Amino acid sequence: MNKMSPFALGATLYMPATRSDLLDIVFGAKLPELRSLVVCLEDAVAAIDVSTALHNLDTLLRAIADRGGRPAGGPLLFVRPRDSDMAGVLNDWPLMRHVDGFVVPKLTLDNLPAWDKAVTNPDLQLMPTLETPEVFNPNAMIELGQALKASLFPRVIALRIGGNDLMGCLGLRRSATTTLYSTPMSYVIPMLAGVMGAQGFALTAPVFEQLAKPDLLKQELELDIAHGLVGKTAIHPSQVSIIQDSLRVSLEDFNSAKLIVSDLAPAVFKHNDVMCEPATHYKWAMRTLERARWLGVKQTEIGSGETPVLLAGAAR
C-alpha cells in the first residue's frame, strides 16, 4: 500500500451515510470536481438512524461493486465510523476494498490502542481527527504524535482539526463576521501546525459553517494555507470550488519553488524581489510543487526562463 498524498484531498465533503445520492457523487454525476468524500456515521447521524445508515453504506458499496469498482477520476472515498467498535466491524467487511480509509473521530492517547486493534486492514488509510479537550495541551499533542508514529503512522494521510468540536469544548461558536483565527483557534491551529507538523504530520483545516459568506471563507483559506494546512473540510457543495480554487498554487510561488529545487540554484538568490535560500526553503518548495501537482496552478500559462539573481552578502 502506498500512502496517498494529503494534497490529493482538496476540499473534503462530509455527507451523512443516510443520504440517498451518495452513489451519484462517487461516480461524478453530482459534483464532478469533488476530490474527496467522507460518508459519516458519527456526528451527522442520529443514534436512532445508525442501523439505517449502516444499511445505506452497505448498499452503496454493493452498488460500487456491481459497477466494477469506483471510477478512476472519481473522488477519494472515506468512511467515518462512530467509534472503534464500529470500525472493527467495518474493517472486516469485504466490500471495504472499495473505500480508501477511515476518518477517526475524537482520537486521544487513551483510545488510540483500541483504534490500532480495530483497524487491521492494511489497505485502509486513516485520517484521525483532533477534536477533544486534550488538543489544547501541547504536551498531550506531543505524546499523541509520538504514539501515532509508533503505531498507525504509515497509514495516516493527515490529521484533521475539528474546529467546531474544539470551540464546543469552550462553550463557544464562531461569529458570522470573523474567521476561526479571531477565536481561541488562533492559538490551537498554529500550535498544532508546529507541534504535529514538526513530527511529520500533515493537517487539514476545520469546517467553515457560514454558507452565505464566501468572501469570509476565502479569507479563512488564506490563513489556513499560511499555516501550512493542506486541505479543508466542506459541509456544503457550494464550498467545494471555493476551497479548491484557493488551494491552487500561485504562479509566483510555483516558479519560485522550481528555482529553489533546481540543481543549479545558488545558495542565496533573489526572485521577484524576494530572497530565496534553498537550504531553508527547500522543504517549502517541495511541498508547493506537490500541491501544484495535485491541485494545479492558478494561472494556466506557466512562466519559464526566469534566472535567479544572486543576493550579495545575504545571510540568514
C-alpha positions in Angstrom: 0.0 0.0 0.0 1.3 3.4 -0.9 0.2 6.2 1.3 -1.6 8.9 -0.7 -0.5 12.5 -0.8 -2.5 14.7 1.6 -2.7 17.2 -1.2 -4.9 14.8 -3.1 -7.7 15.5 -0.6 -8.5 19.1 -1.8 -11.9 20.0 -0.4 -13.2 17.1 1.6 -17.0 17.0 1.6 -18.8 15.3 4.6 -22.1 13.7 4.0 -24.3 11.6 6.3 -24.4 7.9 5.5 -28.2 8.3 5.4 -28.1 10.3 2.1 -29.7 8.6 -0.9 -27.4 10.3 -3.5 -24.0 9.0 -2.4 -23.6 6.8 -5.4 -24.1 9.8 -7.8 -21.4 11.7 -6.0 -19.0 8.7 -6.0 -19.4 8.3 -9.8 -19.3 12.0 -10.6 -22.9 12.5 -11.7 -23.0 15.2 -9.0 -20.1 17.4 -8.0 -17.7 16.1 -10.7 -15.0 18.5 -9.4 -15.0 16.9 -5.9 -11.7 15.5 -4.8 -12.6 13.6 -1.6 -15.8 12.5 0.2 -16.4 11.3 3.8 -19.5 9.2 4.4 -20.2 10.0 8.0 -21.7 7.5 10.5 -20.8 9.6 13.6 -22.0 13.2 14.4 -24.0 13.6 11.2 -26.2 10.5 12.0 -28.6 10.4 15.0 -28.3 7.3 17.2 -31.8 6.2 16.1 -30.7 6.2 12.5 -27.4 4.2 12.8 -28.9 0.9 11.5 -30.4 2.7 8.5 -27.0 4.4 7.9 -25.1 1.2 8.0 -27.6 -0.4 5.6 -27.2 2.5 3.3 -23.4 2.2 3.4 -23.6 -1.5 2.6 -26.0 -0.7 -0.3 -23.5 1.9 -1.6 -20.6 -0.5 -1.5 -22.6 -3.2 -3.3 -23.6 -0.8 -6.0 -20.0 0.2 -6.5 -19.0 -3.4 -6.7 -21.8 -4.1 -9.3 -20.3 -1.3 -11.5 -16.8 -2.9 -11.3 -15.4 -0.5 -8.7 -15.1 3.2 -8.4 -14.2 5.3 -11.4 -10.6 6.3 -11.9 -11.4 10.0 -11.9 -13.9 10.0 -9.0 -13.4 11.4 -5.5 -11.4 9.6 -2.8 -13.9 7.8 -0.5 -13.6 7.6 3.3 -16.0 6.4 6.0 -16.2 7.9 9.4 -17.3 5.3 12.0 -18.9 6.3 15.2 -16.2 4.6 17.3 -13.5 1.9 17.3 -16.1 -0.8 17.9 -17.9 0.1 14.7 -14.6 0.5 12.9 -13.7 -3.1 13.9 -16.9 -4.4 12.3 -16.4 -2.3 9.1 -12.8 -3.4 8.9 -13.9 -6.9 8.2 -16.4 -6.1 5.5 -15.1 -7.5 2.2 -16.6 -4.6 0.3 -14.5 -2.1 2.2 -12.0 -2.7 -0.6 -13.9 0.0 -2.4 -13.1 2.5 0.3 -9.8 4.4 0.7 -9.9 4.6 4.5 -11.4 5.8 7.8 -11.7 9.2 9.3 -11.1 8.5 13.0 -13.3 10.7 15.2 -12.1 12.1 18.5 -8.7 10.4 18.7 -6.9 10.6 22.0 -3.9 8.9 23.6 -6.4 6.8 25.6 -8.4 5.4 22.7 -5.5 5.0 20.2 -4.8 1.4 21.2 -8.5 0.5 20.5 -8.3 2.0 17.1 -4.9 0.3 16.4 -6.5 -3.0 17.3 -9.8 -2.4 15.4 -8.3 -1.3 12.0 -6.1 -4.2 10.9 -6.8 -4.0 7.2 -3.6 -2.6 5.8 -5.3 -1.1 2.8 -7.5 1.2 4.9 -5.7 4.6 5.3 -6.5 6.9 8.2 -7.3 10.5 8.9 -7.5 10.9 12.7 -9.5 14.0 13.9 -8.2 16.2 16.8 -11.3 17.5 18.5 -11.2 16.8 22.2 -10.1 18.9 25.2 -6.7 17.3 25.2 -5.9 19.1 22.0 -5.5 22.4 23.9 -2.5 20.9 25.7 0.7 20.9 23.6 2.4 18.3 25.8 -0.6 16.0 25.2 -0.3 16.5 21.4 3.5 15.7 21.6 2.6 12.5 23.3 -0.2 11.6 20.9 2.1 12.3 17.9 4.8 10.1 19.3 2.3 7.3 20.0 0.8 7.6 16.5 4.3 7.4 14.9 4.9 4.2 16.9 1.6 2.6 15.7 -0.6 3.9 12.8 1.8 6.5 11.3 2.4 4.6 8.0 -1.3 4.8 7.2 -2.0 8.3 8.4 -2.6 10.6 5.5 -3.3 13.7 7.5 -4.7 14.9 10.9 -8.0 16.7 10.7 -8.6 19.7 13.0 -12.1 19.5 14.4 -12.7 23.3 14.9 -16.4 23.2 15.8 -15.8 20.5 18.4 -12.9 22.3 19.8 -14.9 25.5 20.0 -17.7 23.5 21.6 -15.2 22.4 24.4 -15.1 26.0 25.3 -18.8 26.7 25.0 -18.1 28.9 22.0 -19.4 29.3 18.5 -17.7 31.3 15.8 -19.1 34.8 14.9 -20.7 35.2 11.5 -18.3 38.1 10.8 -14.9 36.6 11.7 -12.7 33.7 10.7 -11.7 31.0 13.2 -8.4 32.8 13.6 -10.2 35.5 15.6 -11.2 32.9 18.2 -9.2 30.7 20.6 -8.4 28.6 17.4 -5.8 31.3 16.8 -3.8 29.5 19.5 -4.8 26.0 18.6 -4.2 25.9 14.9 -0.7 27.4 15.0 0.2 25.2 17.9 -0.9 22.1 16.1 0.8 23.2 12.9 4.0 23.4 14.8 3.8 20.5 17.3 2.3 18.0 14.8 3.9 19.4 11.7 7.3 19.1 13.2 6.6 15.4 13.8 5.9 14.9 10.1 2.1 15.0 10.1 0.0 17.0 7.5 -3.0 18.8 8.9 -6.3 19.8 7.3 -8.4 22.8 8.2 -11.7 22.9 10.0 -15.1 23.5 8.5 -16.4 26.9 7.7 -20.1 26.9 8.8 -21.3 30.2 7.3 -22.7 29.2 3.9 -23.6 32.8 2.9 -20.1 34.2 3.5 -17.9 33.1 0.6 -15.6 36.1 0.9 -15.0 35.3 4.6 -14.4 31.7 3.6 -11.7 32.9 1.2 -10.1 35.0 4.0 -10.0 32.0 6.3 -8.5 29.8 3.5 -5.7 32.3 3.1 -4.9 31.9 6.8 -5.2 28.1 6.5 -2.7 28.0 3.7 -0.3 30.4 5.6 -0.3 27.9 8.5 0.6 25.0 6.1 -2.7 23.3 6.2 -3.2 21.0 3.2 -6.9 20.9 2.7 -10.2 21.9 4.2 -13.4 20.2 5.2 -16.5 21.3 3.2 -20.0 21.0 4.6 -21.9 22.1 1.5 -21.3 21.6 -2.2 -21.2 25.4 -2.7 -17.9 25.5 -0.8 -16.1 22.9 -2.8 -15.0 25.1 -5.8 -14.0 28.0 -3.5 -11.8 25.7 -1.4 -10.2 24.1 -4.3 -9.6 27.4 -6.2 -7.9 28.8 -3.1 -5.7 25.7 -2.6 -4.2 26.1 -6.1 -0.7 27.4 -6.1 0.0 30.9 -7.3 2.1 31.3 -10.4 4.7 33.2 -8.4 5.1 30.5 -5.8 5.2 27.8 -8.4 8.0 29.5 -10.3 9.9 30.3 -7.1 9.6 26.7 -6.0 11.0 25.4 -9.3 14.0 27.7 -9.0 14.7 26.7 -5.4 14.8 22.9 -6.1 16.9 23.3 -9.2 20.3 21.6 -9.1 21.7 24.9 -10.5 20.2 27.1 -7.7 22.7 29.4 -6.0 23.0 29.3 -2.2 21.1 32.6 -2.0 19.3 34.4 -4.8 16.6 37.0 -5.5 13.4 36.1 -7.4 10.7 38.7 -7.9 12.3 40.9 -5.2 12.2 38.1 -2.6 15.2 36.4 -1.1 15.3 32.6 -1.8 17.6 30.4 0.1 17.4 26.7 -0.9 18.9 25.4 2.4 15.9 26.8 4.3 13.2 27.0 1.7 13.7 23.6 0.0 11.0 21.8 2.0 8.5 24.6 1.3 9.4 24.4 -2.3 8.9 20.6 -2.5 5.5 20.9 -0.7 4.5 23.7 -3.1 5.3 21.6 -6.1 3.4 18.7 -4.7 0.4 20.9 -4.0 0.6 22.2 -7.6 0.8 18.6 -8.9 -2.5 17.7 -7.2 -4.4 21.0 -7.1 -3.0 22.9 -10.0 -1.6 26.4 -10.6 -3.9 29.5 -10.5 -2.8 30.7 -13.9 -2.8 28.4 -16.9 0.3 29.9 -18.5 3.3 28.7 -16.5 6.2 31.1 -17.0 9.7 30.0 -18.0 13.2 31.3 -18.4 13.5 33.1 -15.0 17.1 33.5 -14.0 17.8 33.7 -10.2 19.6 36.8 -9.1 22.3 36.4 -6.5 22.0 38.4 -3.3 25.4 39.7 -2.5 26.4 39.1 1.1 23.0 37.7 2.0 22.8 35.8 5.3 20.2 34.1 7.4 
